[in-house]
Amino acid sequence: MHDGVAAYVLGVLDDEEHEAFERHLDVCEQCQAELVELAGVPERLDELKQAPSASEDDPPMSMSR
């Protein structure tokens, strides 16, 4: 995976890096495919940030069945 794909998706590139990566995307099919795979990550991270956290009394996920 190209490091720039994740940084681009998360919006952490500065303006110059952002523009350079978009030019790279125009010609790199692998990064285009990776971008499609990661496109939903920021939204999912936002959902996780807003989800109520488990209390200390709740068993770990691996223990609950």
BELJO-V989260 format. One record per backbone hydrogen bond with DSSP energy under -1.0 kcal/mol. CO is the residue of the C=O (numbers start at 1). NH is the residue of the N-H. If there is no record, write none. Layout:
BEGIN
co & nh
CO & NH
CO & NH
END
This chain:
BEGIN
co & nh
2 & 5
3 & 7
4 & 8
5 & 9
6 & 10
7 & 12
14 & 18
15 & 19
16 & 20
17 & 21
18 & 22
19 & 23
20 & 24
21 & 25
22 & 26
24 & 27
24 & 28
28 & 32
29 & 33
30 & 34
31 & 35
32 & 36
33 & 37
34 & 38
38 & 41
40 & 44
41 & 45
42 & 46
43 & 47
44 & 48
45 & 49
46 & 50
47 & 51
55 & 58
60 & 63
60 & 64
END
